[in-house]
């Protein structure tokens, strides 16, 4: 083991040994090297004569660039576009993201947590979690209505075992009892669980109510008090798109500093929240379970995270970070977000209005939804994949089939005026087949 990794592990062992136990073998071996990046950072501060460290080309006191590229980006200083970004991301972006998190999550106020580290959006953040915390045969607890990429990331790539629990009760609420049962089973078998809390949920478009959220946290605290180490990951990709009868905060704030055996990890980003999918700018933030601030735990986790970023992608794109900084600083930012939220909520409400009219009751029921981009139909008489193909081939309508009965519809990309027609077509296609 590299001495730097051993040093970080010793910090964890001294400050919170449960967190050390949560790490995978790869996670325990991770470190941030004192190599080119560290030496270049020192030179940036002290090399007043010549700086011959970092591998970029310069001229005229700034980064070298092609005018044919910069003319499309002329509103930005070349230094904010062309050089490498720091391995943990731009410092001003990270500070602005903390301000945003605290503004939107009052339960995070007064908690101690790490400085957010910039990731190449949410999928990269999930990959970091998998590499650092999911070892061979570790259990990863998710609802049975899940984003399929979890299987690839945590199962195929990291060797974890995906453990699904029922998502909804018969009455339409979140099935906290099923979650608790799966958590207790994993606690008894493994003594460690990685829990993915994806709200608003993809594919169902559901976020638990405030009461359900409290029950989820209580179930996790119960498991921790019983001796199980919990890596609690809030996949907040669709954060902020809450339309009715749900929590409006991430569970991260409730889980932060709750119990020494609970490590809370928040994954979020500009991708969906600020409607910049192609920018690939996300964040990973840690909060350990000690009620008193414990900088050594957070420092060790940050260094290990920077190490895996350095090893896999070196650093995240600089231009997109600059664009997000400018957005967060804009005086128009909040008003423009509010307007887009209004559009999204209008589409969600229209879907509910159309479905509740009763015209399709013989063809499908639908799962509860109150947030995010999606909703799911539960088909009564036809196979979901056959319907998907028939819709595409006969009507030119694209949807996503999930299993035998479920069809996911992304209302996020359908104008409100077209929603009635969309569901009329889906219904007609289903009747064609039945």
N, C-alpha and C positions, 0 to 999 in steps of 0.2 A: 504494500500500500504506500502511495506517495506520502511523504511526511506532512505535506500541506493538508491532505485529506484526513490524516490521523489527528492533526491539530484541530480541525473543525469538529471531528467526532468527539474529541476530548472536551471541547466546549459544550457540546450537546450532552455528553455523559454527566458533566458537572452541573449543568443548568436544568436539564429536563431529559433524563435517560429514556423516558417513554418515546420521545420524538426520535431518538437514535434508533430505538427498536422498530419504529415505523418504516425506516428507510429500507429500500431494497439493497441487494449487494452492490448494484451499480451506484445507488444513492450514497452508500457509505464510502465508496471509492472516489466520489466526485470532489473536485477542488477547482479553484480558479488559479491558473498558473501565474507565477510572477515572471512573465515572459515579455514578449514584445509590447503588449498592450500596457502593462504596468510601467515598463521602462519609458514608453512613449508618453504616458500621462505625466511622469516625473519630468521628462524633457520639456513638455509643453509649458510647465511652470518655471523651469530654470534655464532652458537653453536660449539665452538672449542673443547669442552670436549666430550659431547655425543649429538647425534641428534636422539631423539626418537619421531619423528613427522610423516614423510610420511610412508604410508603403503606398503613398499617393504621390502624384506629380503636382508640382506647384509652379506658378509663375506670377509675377507682379504682386507678390505678397499674399496670394490666395490660391485656392485650388485651380489647377488647370482644367479647362473644359472646352467643349466644342460650341461655338456660337450658334450653330444650327439647332442644338439642343436647348441651350439657355434662352434663346429667343421665345420659346414657348413657355418659359418659366421666369420671365424677366421681372415679375413682381417680387421675386425672392432673391435675397442675397446669395451668391454662389456658395458661401460658406455654410449655408443652411440647407443645401441641396446635395452637393457633390461629395464632400468628404464622408468617411465612415461615421456612423453614429456611435456613441459610447456603447459598450457591451450590455449595459443595463438599460440603455435608452437615454434620451435627452433629459437632463436634470429638470429643465423647466416644464416639460411635459409631465413628468412624474409628479411634480409638485402640484400642477394644475389638476391632475387626476385625483389626487388626495382631496383637494378642495371640493371637487365634484362629488366624490364618494360621500364625504361628510355632509354635504348639503342635501343629498338625496337619501341618505340612510342615517337618520337621527340616532338609531340604536348603536351606531358605530362611534358616536361621540364619546370621548372619555376612555375608549379602549386603546390598547397598545397593539400595533401591527406594523408590519414592515413597510418600507417604501415600495410602491408598486414597481415591478420590473417589466419592461416592455417585451412583449412576445410578438411573434409573427401571427397575430390574431389568436382566436380561441382554440383552434385545433392544435396549434403549436403549444399552447398552455396545457392542454390535456396530455399531449405527448410528454411534456416535461414532468407532469404529475406521474404519468405511467413509468417513465424512466427512473424517477427518484423514489417512488413509493410502492410500485406494484412489482412484486417478484413472482417467480414460478409458483403457481397454485394459490396465490393470494386471492381472497374473495373480493370482488367488486360488486357492490349492491346498487341496483338500478331498478326502476319500475319496468313492467313488461312493455309499456309504451315508451320506447326509448329511441334516441338517435342511433341509427345502426352503426355509425362510425366508432362508437364505444367498443363494439366487438373487435374491430380491427386494431384500434389503438391499444386497449388494455389486454385483450385476449391474444390476438395473433402476434402483436409486436412484443408484448411484455410477459406473456405466459400466465396472465391472471385468469381466474374463473369467474365468468359473469353470472351473478346470482340475481334472478329477477323476482320481483314481488308484484302482486296484483296492484294495478294503478288505482282503480275506482271501486267503490262499494256499489252495491245494488241500488242504493238510493242516489248515487251520483256524486258523492263526496270523495275526497282523497282517502285511500285505504291505508290509514295510519296503522291499523292493527296488523295488516299484512306486512308492512314495512318493519314494524317492531318484531314480528315473529321471525322474519328473515334475519334481522340484525341479531336477535338472541341466538338463533341457530349458528350463525357465523361466529359469534362471540364464544359459544361453547366449543366449537370445532377448531377454530383457528386462533382465537385471542387477539385478532387484528381484523379490521374491516376498512376497506376504502369505499366511501359512500359518495355517490354522485347525486347532487341535488340540482336538477335542471328545471328552473322555473323562471319565466314561462316555459312550459314543457314543449319540446319538439318530439313527437308530432301532434300531441293532443291540443296544445294551446291552453293548457290549464295551469293556474297558479293556486296553491292552497289558500284557504281563508286564513285570517289571523289566528283563529282558534286551532285550525289544523296545523299551522306552522308551529304553534306552541307545543302541540302534541308531538310533532316530529322532533323538536329540540329535546323535549322531556324524555322521549324514547332513547335518544342518543346519550343523554346525561345518565340515564339508568344503566345503559350498557357500560359506559366509562366507569361509573361507580362500582360496577360488578367486575372490573379488572380487564376490560377490553380496550385496546388501543384503536382509536378512530381517526382516520384521515378523512375529514369532512370537506368535500369539494363542492363549492357552489358554482355551477356552470350558469353564469348570468348573461348569456349571449344576447337574450332579448330583453334585458333589464329596462324597466321604465314603461314598457308597453302593457300596462295594467288597465283594463277597461271597466271591470265591475266585480264587486264581491270577492276581493282577494287581498293578500298582503301587497304592500306597495314598497317593501324593502327587501333587500337580500337577507337570507338567513345568516350570512357571514357575521353581521353585527351581533346577532344573538348567540352565536357559537364562539366568537372570539373571547378568549380568557375565561372560558366557562369551567374547564376542568383540565388538570395536567395531562390527562390521557386523550384529550381532543385537540387535534391540530386542524384549524380552519384554514382553508385555502380558497381565495376568491379569484375566479377567472372571469374577466369582463373585457370590454373593449369598445372602440369606436365603430367597429364593423357594422353592427345593426343599430346600435344606439344613435349613431350620427349619420346613418345611411351612406356609409363609405365602404362597401363590401370589398372593393378591390384594393383598398389601402393596406389591408392586413395588419392593422395595428391593435394589439390587445395588451392585457396586463395580467400579471400573477402577483398576488398579495398574500402574505402569510400572517396568521395570528396564532400564537401558541396558547396553551391553556393556563399558564401561570397568571394569577390575578395581579401580581406586581410586575412591572415592566422588567423584561429579561432580555437585554440587548444581545447577549451572546447567542441565544437560540436563533433570533432573527438574523443576526449577522452570518451565522453558519449556514442557514438555509439560503440566504441571498447569495453567498459565495458559491455554494453548490449549484444553485440555479444558473448563475453566471458561467460556471464551469461547463454545464451541459449545453448552454447556448453557444459558448465559445467552441465547443467540440463539434457541434452539429451544423450550425449556420454562421458562426462567428459573431454576427450582430444583425439587428433588424434594419430594414430600409430607412434611410434618413429623410427623403422627401416627404413620405407619408406622415412621419412624425411631425415635421414642420407644418404640414397642412393642418393636422389636428390641433397643434398648438395655436395656430392662427384662429381656428374655429372657436376653441374654448375661450380665447381672449376677446372675441368679437362681441360688441355690444348688442348685436342682433341674434346671437346664438340661441338664447333661451326662447325668444319670441318665435324664431323659425322652427325650433324643435316642437314648440307647443302647437304650431300650425300643422306640422306633419303628423303629430299625435292625433289631432282632431280628425284628419283624413283616415288614419288607420282605425281609430275607434268607430268612425262612421261606417266603415266597411264591415267591421266585426258585428256591429249592431244590426246592419242590414242582413247579414247572413243569418243571425238569430231570428230576425223578423220573418224572413222567407221560410226558414225551417219550421218555425212554430205555427205557421199558417195551417198545417195539417195536410197539405196536398201530397206529401210524399210518405205518409206514415206506413203505407203498405210495402214500401220499397226499402226503407232504412229507418233506423233511429240514429241519434248522434251522441257522441261523448261530450261531457261538459267542457266548455271552453270559455275563457274570460280574459285572455291576454295573448300577447305574442303575434305570430304570423299565420298560424295554422288552426284548422279544426279537422276532426276525423268523423266520417260517416261509418256506421256499423251496418253493413248490408244484410238483408234478411233472406234473399232468395238467389243471389248470384255470387260467383267467385270474384274477388276483388281484382285479381290479375286479369281475368278474362274481360271484366268490365273496363279496366284501364286500357287494354289493347283495343277493344271495340270503340271506346271513346276516341282514341287517337286515330284509328284507321277510318272510321265512318264519319265522325263529327269534327275532327281536328281539334279535340280538346285534350289537354295534358293534365294528368293527375298522378298521384303516387299510390301504388297498392302496398299494403303492409299486411302480410299474412293472408288468410283466407277471406276474412270478412271486412277488413278495415281499408278505407280509401281516404288518403290525406288530401285536403284541399287547401292551397295557400291563398287565402283571401287577401294577403298582403299585396299581391300583384294583379288584383282584379278591380277595376274601377267600380265604385258603388252602384253606378247606373247599370252595370252589366251582371250583377250578382244574381238577380232573378233568372235571367236567361241561362246563366251557367248551370244553376241547379235544375232548371227545367230540362236542359240537355242531358245532364247526368241521369236524371230520373227516366227520361225517354230511352236512353241507352240501356239502362238496367231492365226496363220493361221489354225491350227488344230481346234480351237474353233469357228472360224468365217466361 
